[in-house]
Amino acid sequence: MACKPQTKKEMTGELKTILTAMAEIAGPCGCKDIAEKTGLESKAISCQLKSLKTNGYIDSPVRCKYSITAEGKAAL
């Protein structure tokens, strides 16, 4: 199943859940860390992370690790 691209205006509950978890995790985190915090499946998180990164809500300072940006925190 391919990821459905989302526009910046589409902030679903799942995206907010992921952003909230990332804000609570200190430092860069991976899909597994977010899955443990949210109870969501890693595959679903991976798909959503692509949308969040495209929209500037997160960045990836280290390969396969993600951090919430100031814009991501503001979206919460």
N, C-alpha and C positions, 0 to 999 in steps of 0.2 A: 504494500500500500504506500503510495507516494504522499509526501507532505502536501497539504493544501496551503498555498501561499496566502498570507494574510496581510492586509494593509495596516498602516499605522493606527488607523481609527478603530480597528477591530481588536480590542483588548478583552479577550475571553476570560472567564473565570479561571480556566486552567493556566493561562499565561500569568494571571495575577498570582495564582498559587505558587507557580515556579519562581516568579520574581520575589515574592515574600520570603520563600525558603532561602533564596540566594542572599537576600538582605540579612537574614538571620545567621547564615554561615559565614564565619570569618575567613576572608581570603578566597582565592580561586577554588572552584569546586567542579567536580565532574558529574556526569549523569547519575552515577551510582549514589553520590552524596545527596543529590536532589531527590532521587527516588526514595531513599531512606527517610528523608525529612517530610516528603509529601504523600507517600504511599502510591504514587503514580508509577506506571511502567517506564523503564529506561528508554524503550523505543519511542514512546509517546513524548517523553521529555526531549530526546534528541531531535525529534522533528520540530518541536516548539522552540528549541534553542536557536534553530536556524532562522525562524521568523523574528525572534527577539534580537538576534545579532544584526540581521538586515535592517531592522528598525532603530538600531542604536541604543537599545535598552541594556544590552550586555556587550562585553568584549571578550576576547580570548587571548589573554597575555601569555599563556603557555598552551601548547598543543593539548587538546581534549580537556582543557580546564577553562572555566568561564567565571567572569566577575560582573557584578551589576554595575552599571554606569550611573552617573548623576541623573541622567535623563530617565533611567530605569527606576531609580528611587523616587523621582518626582512623579512618575506615573502611578505609584502606589498611593 
